[in-house]
Structure formats: C-alpha cells, structure tokens
C-alpha cells in the first residue's frame, strides 16, 4: 500500500525525514518495503514558463497555423508558430522554450529545438495541459489566469512540491493500518504526539430518509447512506488529483475521486450510485440469486452465486457488496444526483465473494481484513465536507440514514502490566504504557493503577487476549529494547530419532556432498501444463475452485513441473550445471469429492557434473549418473530392489525405469523428452527421479538392523561373457544367474559391454563378474566349477543368448 509522507504530515506533526519515519514504521510492525520520491508533474521542467501573447497573426503559408510573438520575460519576445485554434492576443499561456521536454500524442518525450514551420521560425511551443503532463486536456493550448506572472516558471507558479511515497506491506491482521489515518495512529503512539482529525461536518437533513433493508445482518451489520442532488462529475481540483496519483490511483471526476480520497485517508470504502439510474428508490443488502449476472465497473460481466453478497435495488443486483460496483448504476458523465453508500461488511463474506468472482479491489482489500464499524458515518461526513468546498450548490435530499440494528460492542480485556513483564522479560513504565494504549485508541487505562479493563478499538480485530495487548505495547515500546539474557534455560527433549528421520538426514547429507541443491516450489501449478505434459490417467489433477490467477489453478500430481521451471530460469541466466532435489507432496483426485496426497522426494540433473579442466574432461550429469545417485540412496536405506523398464507414463517422459521392493513401487527414474522440453525453452537433456518416500519410510521402519562380521575367508571371482540381442536388457541374464546359483554367489555385476564391427549389428557382448563367498570356510575350486556349470546351463536355455568362449 502506498502512503504519502505529505499526507501523513496533515494528520500528525512530523519533522522527521521520510527515511526516519520508514524505519519507525518497520520497527512497529508495518514493514516499509521502499521509499520513493514522487513528482506529480515529471514532464514539467523549469524550461516551461508563463508567457503573454503579444500578437497572433495568420501564417502566410498555412491556414491552420498562426504566427505569434510571446513575451516570456526575456529581452525580446519569442516568435512561436502555433496550431491551436484557441490561441489569441492578450492570453497568458504556458510556453515550452527550446530545450524543454514535451509529450507528443503517443505520450513519447520530445526535446524542443529551434525550427521552421512552413518557412516561419518557431522558437518554442505554446503547450496544452496534456503536452506537459499537468492534465488530460488536449483540445487546445492551456490558457492561464490573467494575473499569472509573465516569465515565471510554471512549476514555481503552481507551487509544485515533490512527495515521498512509502510502500507499506499490510499483513492480513492489520486492516486497521490500511489507511493514512491508521498509519498515523501508530506514529502517534511511537512519538507520543496527538493526531489531527480531518474536518467532518454533519450533512443537513434532507426531504426524506433512505429506504434501506438488511435481511442478512450477519453479513452486513451496518449500512448508511446519503443522497445528494445538484452535483456534477467535474474534474477534481489539482491538489486532489496529485494526492490520488501519489498513492497509485487514477483521477476520474470529483464525485468518484472523493470516495477514493476518503478510502485512502480513513480506510473506509465508499461507493456513489447514480440515484436516477437505480431501478427503485430503495437499497437492500442480500445474497445473490442463482444465475444472476452483473456488469461491473471493470467492463466484465460476472455470473453470481448464492454466496456472493450484493447491493440490490428493485430486486436486481446493482453492486457486489464490498467488492465492485455495477457499471449501469454508478456515476457517469450525466450524473446529477448520487446516493452515497458507507457500510461495514463481514470480512469472511466479502473474502468468499471476491475469491468466487476472482476480483481484487481496494475496497475488498480492506473489507476482507476488517474495517472499523465506527468509521461508517464519519466517512460520509468527510465526503460531504470536501464536496461542499467544490460544489457549493450541492444539496442533501436524502438524510444521512444509518441502519445499525445490532451494534457491534467493542471487546473488553482485563489486563495487568505484570503480564507484560512476565511475557517480555522486562517491565514497562506505567505512564508510558498508558499513553501508548491511549494513542492506539484503547480506553480504560486509568492513571494510578497498573490493572485495567481495556476497551479495544473496533478497528483492531486481532486484539482479543491479554497477550495481544502485550504485543501492541511491545511493538511501540521497541522489541530492540528487550534485554538478551546471558543464559537461557530450557528442557532438552530426549527421544530416539525415527529410523525414517535418520535416513532422511543421511540422504540430505549425501546429496549435499554430491553437489545437489535443495529447492522449494509452490504446490500450485498451471493445469494446462499438467494436461499437456503429464496426462496421468491414474492421477487426475485437483483443480482449485477459486485460483488466485489463471496460471496457478491446480495442485501438482507430479513433482516434475516446478523443478523444470527452476531449470529453465537457471539456464536463461547462464547456469547449466544443475543438480536439484526437493521434498514435497503430490495430489490427485481419486473419486467424486475424494482426494489423495502423497509425499515425494524429487531429483533433477541437467548439464555437466563439474566445470571442465585440462586434466578432467566434463562428464554429463545424465540419466545414468542420476541412476547411480538414486541407487546409492536405496542402498543407504538397505533396500533390495527390482528394476524394470516400463512404457513412459507421461508425454514428457522419453524413457522410464521403475524400482520396486516386494512388489511396491519405491521410485521412478526418467529421461525427459527433448521435444517436450523445447516447448519450455529447455534445450539440454534433463533426467529426473521421483521417490515414493512414504513407501520407503515404511520399509525402513520394518527393517531390522543386524550385525555381520567381516569375512575371514577369501572371495572367489569368475567372469562370464555372453552374446545377446542389443535390445534385450542385460538384467534379464543377471536375474537368471542369481536364481540358478548357490547361496555362495554374493553378487553379479556387469563390467563391460561391447558393440562393434566384430559383432553382428543386432548383437552385443556383455561381460559379468561373479563373486562367490562362504562365511564359514574357504571355497574349493571344484565347488566353484560346479556352480559355474549350473549357471552356464541356465544361461544357455535363455532364448537368443549364447556364452562366449
């Protein structure tokens, strides 16, 4: 939220710099993310001065141009060729001299030079308001009052003042600070200075009262309205336009601008209806009917549901309560009579309606966080006070009508300063505490005592317990004043770590040692990516009913996508040696209103393993590298797995193998499709893996750790080479060998694969090393030979496989 420093100075005396005030606000809990200098007229330079038109003669060679002589306070008048239809002798005008910057019709900046137009010298430019950014009027030159001093810079004559804008981050619990009044209240407590309440006059009585009906008092406890006639949507005064632009709002006309001004000043949203355009002379606040639609001020048409609160007239919705007005019933260029609305709405009701429609406005921002129910009427009074200054002919025809059937009673809290000392660890001076609470709006902090029954300000919805009062006092008194003790006493919980937790830490330490970096990603992704790249029939994605935006509208049913976005981002910034891991959850819909959630560990590798050097050529962090990492993790878990190749389960996967233990899937290793990756601007190969952590954790918890001493006897190794089809996985031979061998065969692994000219093109040679061992004795040669004959007989029976001699 943008806060104007000059605006704050109107509500509280501030001599401190804007930077100092920003530090104070951050210290008291309103984080200031930045301070910027705001110039209301950045195009208006000192080279734009006030001039007097001495002559305005027709151009000898152009019917639509006039040659003027303009006095700008210099020794000689300037000759300026002007094409504006309203230029005339005797006028005071704004003159942009040579070297000044002006805006063209496209809004682009141009620097003026001495030039010739149809043969006549032009030494500057008589400008319109739009050309120097002081207004939107581009119909002709800007004619100034007759008493404007010739030769004075327009900027000086306008008394243009820059401002400092504080970008304040408002947390959900600080709806009371979503205004200049709320921010000034915190400064008042910190500096112990009084606030200056803006002028507010009670409007006179009108000819009648408003007909207001509140059939849903829980959703709208308070609603007030004021009818004003003899009004016109005239441009707002320059100071008001400057003030709105400073806080990021675009001026429209006086009737609408004043509602925005009161909103930013007091934090109370207002809405002005065109009274003549309402279907009936009545207002009701009720939920929408099923199937109703409304065309809103943003130009879009919305279908309303039965949980969206609406402002109604004649049985039809004319606005979405607390969110946005309807375009057909709001102020227009022909408005002459308005009905001004000010209300207090239930925050949860407004939040639900805004999310349902996908609309976020300045009004909903405040109503969702909770506004001050006591500010409803003062906001109308403030609007009326300002309106009368610029439209003195305005008249009240509907008396200010306040419908408040069940007043919201402020909360009361029994509080003692002993609680503060107990929680914070230091005392606070009673008079200081009393003054802080008084400045923040609390009542009941009487002098001569330290135990109070406090009445909480209605705007502070988050203050409900004594400890909340402690927080209010501490943030103003200063958290940096809390002493840090020399030693801290606390009990140490002594309990054994869960085996799965221990394994998780070991895995993380191993991955860090391998150069992997941990990532954290959003579980919400774009469902279009899931539909295009995943298409997992067994895991339909869970769509969000009210997504914050259209690119974050579904829960991920795979861990792949967020990691690929990180890879894409890093590659774009020149980082292509990537090894990443993440713990997270995937989600899918298992049936009507039934959902599943599983924890996963994901790994990604891309590019090279290390920077190339003279002695170490770069090795790829590819599919086989990630396979080694994945199997190392499984070995650390003590798992004996089976590896099978499967048909890719998703379009983004080009090649996939699955690890299972006792028939349960514990992981997937994937080579991702280069064609699909290219759609996401990733042109390097990417390997990825997903580990079913919950399955692994369950297996680890069931495992019993046993001790086996180191072997005392020698290991015997034999080699076995086979010829087999190139498309046949060598693991098929290994599994057959393990099944046929005696228990003394401890391990079988491949140490060489050859495919070359000396073999048929469809064949490959695979060399296995077999390791035999017996823990109770030394194996004899005849035992090994007998085992090898049995193994070789088994291998010969495998179709299309033969043993090499």
C-alpha positions, -999 to 999 in steps of 0.1 A, spaced: 0 0 0 13 35 -9 14 60 19 21 97 12 45 114 36 30 148 30 -5 133 37 8 119 70 20 154 79 -15 166 77 -27 141 102 3 143 127 31 167 132 62 152 116 95 169 114 115 137 109 127 127 74 107 102 54 135 77 57 134 80 95 96 76 95 100 45 73 124 30 98 100 37 127 70 21 108 91 -10 101 101 -12 138 65 -10 150 53 -38 126 44 -20 94 72 -31 71 82 -4 46 95 -21 15 108 11 -1 107 49 -2 104 67 -35 103 104 -44 71 113 -62 70 142 -86 34 149 -96 45 166 -129 77 149 -141 73 164 -176 70 199 -162 106 213 -162 118 248 -154 121 255 -191 83 258 -192 74 294 -183 44 318 -183 42 339 -214 19 366 -227 7 365 -263 15 400 -278 5 392 -314 -13 363 -331 -13 367 -369 -23 341 -395 6 321 -410 13 334 -446 15 299 -460 -7 277 -437 -44 283 -430 -44 264 -397 -13 279 -382 -7 312 -365 25 331 -360 27 346 -325 50 369 -306 51 359 -269 67 378 -240 84 353 -217 102 379 -195 133 379 -218 148 410 -235 130 402 -267 97 383 -273 98 348 -289 83 341 -322 63 308 -320 42 291 -347 11 277 -331 -16 254 -345 -41 256 -316 -75 270 -325 -79 289 -293 -47 310 -292 -54 347 -291 -37 381 -284 -36 390 -247 -37 355 -233 -14 342 -206 -1 308 -217 24 281 -208 54 283 -231 79 254 -235 111 270 -246 139 255 -266 155 226 -246 123 217 -228 108 182 -230 72 178 -240 49 148 -248 36 140 -282 2 125 -289 16 90 -282 29 100 -248 65 100 -260 91 125 -248 104 151 -273 130 178 -267 122 211 -284 146 227 -309 145 260 -328 129 251 -361 110 264 -391 74 256 -398 63 264 -434 92 289 -436 85 307 -404 109 304 -374 95 289 -342 114 294 -310 94 272 -287 59 259 -282 27 271 -266 16 240 -249 -17 222 -240 -21 207 -205 -15 171 -218 18 181 -235 34 189 -202 16 163 -181 -5 187 -159 -38 174 -172 -56 155 -199 -70 183 -220 -55 183 -255 -82 203 -273 -62 235 -273 -35 255 -255 -36 259 -218 -49 294 -211 -37 307 -177 -54 333 -154 -47 369 -164 -28 376 -132 -2 348 -139 32 365 -136 50 366 -170 84 350 -171 78 328 -140 84 291 -144 50 273 -145 63 249 -119 71 277 -95 37 294 -102 19 261 -95 40 257 -63 47 221 -73 60 201 -44 75 166 -45 65 140 -21 79 108 -6 59 76 -10 63 48 15 55 13 2 40 -3 33 33 -41 34 0 -46 52 -3 -80 68 -38 -97 69 -41 -89 106 -35 -52 102 -66 -40 85 -66 -11 109 -34 3 92 -48 2 57 -51 40 55 -32 71 63 -52 76 95 -42 41 106 -5 45 98 -6 79 116 -21 63 146 10 41 151 33 71 146 12 90 172 18 62 197 55 59 189 63 97 190 36 104 217 21 132 196 -16 139 191 -34 133 158 -52 160 138 -87 148 129 -97 159 94 -127 183 93 -160 165 92 -194 182 91 -227 166 97 -248 169 65 -281 188 69 -314 169 69 -330 161 35 -366 158 23 -367 121 32 -349 91 47 -334 63 27 -352 30 24 -325 6 35 -332 -31 42 -307 -55 58 -322 -91 56 -287 -105 62 -275 -87 94 -247 -112 100 -232 -104 66 -239 -66 68 -244 -54 104 -243 -17 95 -252 3 64 -255 41 60 -265 62 30 -267 98 20 -285 113 -10 -270 144 -27 -285 164 -56 -273 193 -78 -239 176 -84 -218 173 -115 -189 150 -123 -165 179 -127 -127 174 -128 -112 173 -93 -90 202 -81 -54 198 -89 -43 190 -53 -67 161 -51 -56 147 -84 -19 150 -73 -28 133 -40 -45 103 -57 -18 99 -82 8 98 -54 -9 67 -39 -13 50 -73 -49 59 -81 -60 75 -114 -83 105 -111 -117 104 -128 -140 131 -116 -148 149 -83 -177 126 -73 -156 94 -77 -123 109 -67 -136 119 -33 -147 83 -25 -111 72 -32 -97 101 -12 -117 91 19 -108 55 14 -71 62 14 -74 87 42 -97 70 67 -97 34 54 -135 33 49 -146 24 13 -175 44 -1 -195 39 -33 -215 65 -52 -246 53 -71 -264 74 -97 -297 77 -79 -317 82 -111 -303 50 -126 -313 28 -97 -343 6 -106 -362 16 -74 -357 43 -47 -346 17 -22 -315 -3 -12 -312 -39 1 -281 -59 11 -288 -95 4 -271 -126 -12 -274 -130 -50 -300 -153 -66 -287 -183 -85 -280 -174 -122 -280 -137 -117 -254 -117 -136 -239 -82 -132 -218 -60 -155 -191 -45 -132 -171 -13 -134 -141 -32 -149 -162 -38 -180 -166 -75 -174 -199 -94 -168 -199 -118 -138 -223 -147 -130 -232 -145 -93 -236 -174 -70 -258 -176 -39 -229 -170 -15 -220 -136 -31 -233 -106 -11 -249 -79 -33 -263 -44 -31 -298 -46 -46 -324 -22 -58 -358 -32 -72 -348 -69 -67 -318 -68 -90 -281 -65 -81 -265 -31 -86 -232 -38 -70 -212 -67 -55 -211 -57 -18 -177 -46 -6 -160 -55 -39 -171 -36 -70 -200 -15 -83 -222 -22 -113 -214 -1 -144 -251 5 -151 -259 22 -118 -227 40 -109 -216 76 -116 -215 86 -153 -208 119 -171 -245 127 -169 -249 121 -132 -267 149 -113 -279 130 -82 -260 105 -62 -267 81 -33 -235 76 -13 -230 42 4 -209 35 35 -211 2 53 -195 -24 75 -194 -60 60 -184 -93 75 -148 -99 64 -153 -137 56 -184 -130 35 -165 -104 14 -134 -126 11 -155 -155 -1 -174 -134 -27 -142 -117 -40 -125 -151 -44 -155 -166 -61 -155 -139 -87 -118 -136 -90 -119 -98 -83 -95 -79 -61 -101 -41 -54 -90 -15 -30 -124 -19 -12 -122 -57 -9 -86 -55 3 -99 -35 33 -132 -52 39 -115 -87 38 -91 -76 66 -119 -59 86 -128 -22 87 -138 -1 116 -176 -2 121 -174 32 139 -160 48 108 -191 43 86 -208 76 94 -176 98 98 -166 88 63 -198 101 49 -194 133 68 -158 137 55 -171 132 19 -198 159 24 -173 183 39 -150 181 9 -177 180 -17 -192 213 -4 -159 231 -10 -160 225 -47 -197 221 -54 -214 246 -30 -247 242 -49 -249 205 -38 -279 198 -16 -289 168 6 -322 154 -4 -319 120 15 -310 125 51 -279 106 63 -296 73 72 -277 49 94 -292 13 98 -274 -5 126 -299 -30 142 -274 -48 164 -244 -25 173 -211 -43 175 -199 -40 211 -161 -34 214 -142 -62 231 -130 -58 267 -99 -73 281 -87 -74 317 -50 -65 316 -22 -60 341 13 -47 334 26 -78 354 15 -98 323 38 -76 301 68 -82 324 61 -119 326 59 -124 288 85 -99 276 110 -103 305 113 -66 313 90 -40 329 74 -10 312 69 23 329 31 25 337 26 61 324 44 52 291 21 21 288 -10 42 295 -1 68 269 7 42 243 -27 25 248 -44 59 247 -27 69 214 -37 35 199 -73 40 208 -77 18 238 -99 31 266 -98 23 303 -60 26 310 -65 48 341 -37 65 360 -26 55 395 -31 18 387 -15 -10 367 -45 -32 363 -71 -22 338 -102 -33 320 -94 -21 285 -119 -14 257 -104 -24 224 -107 -1 194 -132 -16 170 -107 -14 141 -83 -38 159 -99 -71 152 -68 -91 161 -66 -79 197 -86 -105 217 -64 -116 246 -41 -100 272 -11 -113 252 -23 -93 222 -22 -62 243 13 -71 253 22 -73 216 6 -38 210 27 -23 238 59 -41 228 59 -32 191 56 5 201 80 4 230 105 -14 208 115 -50 205 151 -40 203 149 -28 240 142 -63 252 173 -74 271 191 -106 259 199 -128 289 234 -143 294 220 -178 296 187 -195 286 172 -224 304 150 -249 287 145 -287 289 161 -309 262 137 -335 248 154 -369 248 138 -393 225 152 -416 198 150 -405 163 126 -423 140 146 -445 115 130 -427 86 140 -393 100 176 -406 104 176 -419 68 162 -386 56 191 -367 72 216 -391 58 201 -387 23 203 -350 25 239 -351 37 248 -374 8 231 -352 -18 248 -321 -5 281 -339 -8 273 -348 -44 267 -311 -52 229 -312 -51 210 -281 -41 177 -282 -22 147 -264 -38 113 -253 -25 85 -249 -50 48 -240 -50 25 -270 -50 0 -250 -71 8 -251 -109 -8 -244 -143 -33 -272 -151 -26 -266 -188 9 -280 -183 -5 -310 -164 -29 -317 -192 -3 -313 -220 28 -328 -204 15 -352 -178 -19 -367 -187 -17 -392 -159 -49 -411 -161 -44 -427 -127 -38 -393 -111 -63 -367 -123 -52 -332 -111 -71 -314 -83 -84 -281 -97 -88 -251 -74 -123 -236 -72 -110 -200 -67 -75 -197 -81 -56 -165 -74 -47 -164 -111 -51 -185 -142 -15 -197 -141 -18 -212 -106 -51 -231 -107 -44 -268 -98 -24 -289 -73 5 -308 -89 1 -345 -94 38 -348 -102 69 -331 -88 84 -326 -123 70 -293 -134 82 -268 -107 117 -282 -109 117 -277 -147 107 -241 -142 138 -237 -119 160 -254 -145 146 -231 -172 152 -200 -151 188 -210 -143 197 -219 -179 184 -185 -190 208 -169 -166 238 -189 -177 238 -216 -151 236 -250 -168 253 -274 -143 223 -283 -122 216 -310 -96 185 -303 -75 163 -321 -50 131 -313 -32 108 -328 -6 71 -322 -14 37 -336 -19 17 -346 -49 -21 -346 -51 -48 -362 -72 -85 -369 -73 -94 -405 -66 -131 -401 -70 -160 -377 -66 -150 -354 -37 -122 -378 -28 -86 -368 -29 -52 -384 -23 -19 -369 -10 15 -385 -10 49 -373 0 77 -375 -26 113 -368 -30 123 -355 -64 157 -352 -81 167 -334 -113 201 -334 -131 210 -313 -162 242 -303 -180 277 -313 -167 287 -327 -133 316 -302 -130 334 -274 -147 358 -289 -173 396 -287 -166 427 -297 -185 430 -330 -166 393 -337 -161 371 -336 -192 334 -328 -183 311 -357 -176 274 -355 -181 250 -354 -152 227 -376 -173 203 -405 -168 230 -429 -158 246 -405 -134 212 -400 -117 207 -437 -117 239 -441 -97 228 -415 -72 193 -430 -68 206 -465 -62 231 -451 -37 202 -437 -18 184 -470 -19 215 -488 -7 217 -464 23 181 -474 31 191 -511 30 166 -519 2 169 -548 -22 151 -536 -53 140 -549 -86 145 -527 -117 121 -529 -146 117 -508 -177 82 -495 -183 64 -477 -210 66 -439 -203 36 -429 -181 36 -393 -192 41 -375 -226 71 -355 -211 89 -388 -203 110 -404 -231 124 -433 -212 114 -447 -178 125 -474 -153 108 -483 -121 122 -496 -88 101 -519 -68 107 -536 -34 85 -566 -25 61 -556 -53 58 -520 -40 70 -491 -62 96 -471 -44 109 -449 -73 109 -439 -109 138 -428 -130 131 -408 -161 148 -394 -192 126 -364 -202 115 -358 -238 137 -332 -256 108 -323 -278 86 -316 -249 113 -298 -230 119 -275 -260 84 -261 -256 95 -248 -222 128 -233 -236 149 -261 -222 173 -274 -248 196 -295 -226 189 -332 -216 172 -335 -182 170 -366 -161 145 -367 -132 135 -391 -105 106 -394 -80 109 -414 -48 78 -426 -30 91 -415 4 62 -428 24 67 -463 10 105 -461 16 99 -449 52 75 -477 59 101 -503 46 129 -487 67 108 -488 98 101 -525 93 137 -534 86 157 -550 114 193 -540 116 217 -569 122 254 -571 125 275 -594 103 313 -596 109 338 -590 82 347 -621 62 377 -642 73 379 -662 40 388 -651 5 364 -641 -22 365 -660 -55 357 -642 -87 348 -657 -121 339 -639 -154 311 -649 -178 307 -633 -212 275 -637 -233 263 -626 -267 227 -613 -267 203 -591 -287 211 -554 -284 175 -547 -274 175 -573 -246 183 -558 -211 213 -575 -196 194 -575 -162 174 -605 -175 206 -626 -177 218 -614 -143 185 -623 -126 186 -658 -142 222 -663 -129 212 -652 -94 183 -676 -94 203 -706 -106 234 -700 -84 240 -715 -50 238 -693 -18 276 -687 -21 271 -664 -50 271 -630 -33 270 -606 -63 268 -604 -101 276 -571 -119 284 -560 -154 319 -547 -160 319 -545 -198 295 -541 -228 308 -543 -263 290 -534 -296 312 -531 -326 324 -542 -361 334 -577 -350 298 -585 -339 266 -587 -359 248 -553 -359 219 -567 -338 241 -583 -311 261 -571 -281 287 -587 -258 281 -584 -221 307 -594 -195 296 -603 -160 317 -607 -129 305 -632 -104 317 -631 -67 315 -662 -46 320 -663 -8 313 -686 21 315 -671 56 323 -705 72 351 -718 50 374 -714 21 357 -723 -12 373 -751 -32 379 -750 -69 355 -779 -76 327 -761 -57 331 -730 -79 333 -751 -111 301 -770 -102 283 -737 -95 296 -723 -128 284 -753 -148 249 -749 -134 249 -712 -141 261 -717 -177 235 -743 -183 208 -719 -172 222 -691 -194 222 -715 -225 185 -720 -220 177 -683 -223 164 -677 -259 188 -658 -282 216 -658 -256 249 -677 -260 280 -680 -240 312 -666 -255 343 -687 -252 
